[in-house]
Amino acid sequence: MEAALDKQANNIVLLDVRKICSYTDYIILCNAESNPQLEAIQKEMEGISKKENARPRIEGTSESGWVLLDLGEIVVHVLLPSEREYYQLDELWNEAQTLVKIQ
């Protein structure tokens, strides 16, 4: 989550999904205001993960407006605001416990 903050992501939400999801423990949702910022957030998270000897699985591209980083126990969604509004991931995970919310 610090990587997203370092690259000035906004509308960050950390969800505890352990009781409702079988493939991960936590989900982070955050917004990037542009495709270059989305890519910067992705690269920062990748770099931190690799320093900790983790190999994130990445789906999507900055051009698509949505990148998913699967870190195992944590899945991170970095989205442009239009994509986040369209796919409504916050609503999809509305039964999860919100641990942190940073506007």
N, C-alpha and C positions, 0 to 999 in steps of 0.2 A: 504494500500500500504506500510505503514511503517513496518508492520509485515513481508512482503515479503523481504523488504530491510534488516531488522534485521537478517533474516536467509539467506542473501546473494543470493537471487533470482536475475536473470539477464534478460535482454531484456524485461523490464517491460513497458507495454503500458496501459494507462488509456484512455478509449474511452467514449465519450458522445454519447449515442445512443437514447436519448429521442425523437428525430424526426423520427427515423426509427424502433423503437422497442416498443412493447406494454407491455412487461412483466418486464422490468427493465429500469433504467435510465443510469447506467454506467456499463461498462465491463472492468475488469482488466485482462490482459493476462500477464503471466510471466513464465520464465523457471526455472526449477530446474535441476541441473547437474547429480543428482542421485536419486534413489528411496528413500534412507534415507533422503536426503535433501527435497524432495517433501513432505514426511510425516512430517518433521519438520516445513515446511512452513504452511502446513494444520493445524497442531496442534496449532501453534502460532496464526493463524487467528481465529481458533475456540475459543481459550482462550480469545482473545481480544473481540470477539463478545459476549461471555457469560458474560464478565465483564460489558458490556453495555446492558445486559438483552436481547440480541438477540439470537435466536436459529437458527443457520445456517442449511440449508438443504444441505447435502453432497452427491455427486454422484461420483462414481469411487473410486479407491484405489491407493495407491502409487505403488503397483505392476503392475497396468495397465499402468502407465506412464502418467496418466491424472486424476486430481481431480478437480471437480467443486464445489464451495461453493456458494450457493444461499443465499444472505443476504437480499433479497428483492429489495431494490433500487440499490444494487450493486451485480453483479455476477462476481466471480473470477474464472479464469481458471489457474491452475498450471500444467504445462506440461513439460515432458522431451523434449529436442530439437527435437528428431526424431519424436515424436508425433505432435509437433507444426508444423513441416515442412510437415508432411503427411496430417494433417487435414486442414492446411492453414486457421486458424481462422482469421488471420490478413486480408486475402483477402476477407473472408466472410463478415467482418465488414468494408470494405474499404470505405463505404459511411459515416461512423461515423466520428465525429470530434475528432481528437487526442488532448487530453488535456495535457498529459505528456508522454514523451518517455525517458526511462533511459536504456542505453545499459549496 
